[in-house]
């Protein structure tokens, strides 16, 4: 797994890559949500740069022996904890939670892998999404 500096745009982009892949596939709806919310700009990346981070993350997942790909993208708990630990800025965490929720909500279905990601955000970052509410970073 590639290393990125703590709180860097690339480390943040990997969290969005997790949200994109957590249901086992990358959908057009999810990518459209990223574009509509200007997620790349919120992280300090160009659109192409964010796509490169997502692509690189996919390559890392496919080449790592201790990671598996099944019905959902399954990242082992040690790797997931390391990815979560790369983000410790409270404002960036809230932004990533909001963007992740928007990605997860794009298809109107909460897959098991998406639930695992939300649980990891709650545990590692002590952020708990409130059902029925939208984070402040998202338009109403």
Residue pairs with C-beta under 8 A, 6 or more apart in sequence:
1 60
1 64
1 79
1 82
2 56
2 60
4 10
4 11
4 14
4 86
5 11
6 85
6 86
6 87
6 88
7 86
7 87
7 88
7 89
7 92
8 86
9 43
9 44
9 45
9 49
9 53
10 45
10 53
11 83
11 86
11 87
12 43
12 87
12 92
12 95
12 96
13 43
13 45
13 49
13 50
13 53
13 54
13 57
14 53
14 57
14 83
14 86
15 83
15 84
15 87
15 96
15 100
16 34
16 39
16 43
16 50
16 53
16 54
16 96
16 99
16 100
16 103
17 53
17 54
17 57
17 58
18 57
18 73
18 75
18 80
18 83
18 100
18 117
19 30
19 99
19 100
19 103
19 104
19 114
19 117
20 26
20 30
20 31
20 34
20 54
20 103
21 57
21 58
21 61
21 73
21 113
22 72
22 73
22 104
22 111
22 113
22 114
22 116
22 117
23 72
23 73
23 104
23 107
23 109
23 111
23 113
23 114
24 70
24 71
24 72
24 73
24 111
24 113
26 54
27 106
27 107
29 106
29 107
30 103
30 106
30 107
32 106
33 39
33 102
33 103
33 105
33 106
34 40
34 50
34 99
34 103
35 47
37 99
37 102
37 137
37 138
37 139
39 50
39 99
40 46
40 47
40 49
40 50
42 95
42 99
42 137
43 50
43 95
45 53
61 67
61 69
61 73
61 75
62 69
64 79
66 76
66 79
67 74
67 75
67 76
67 79
68 74
71 112
72 111
72 112
72 113
72 116
73 113
74 113
75 83
80 120
81 120
81 124
84 120
84 121
84 124
84 125
85 124
87 93
87 96
87 125
93 121
93 125
93 127
94 127
94 135
94 136
94 137
95 137
96 121
97 121
97 125
97 127
97 129
97 135
98 134
98 135
98 136
98 137
98 138
99 137
99 138
100 117
100 118
100 121
101 118
101 129
101 134
101 135
101 138
102 138
104 110
104 114
104 117
104 118
118 129
121 127
121 129
122 128
122 129
129 135
134 140
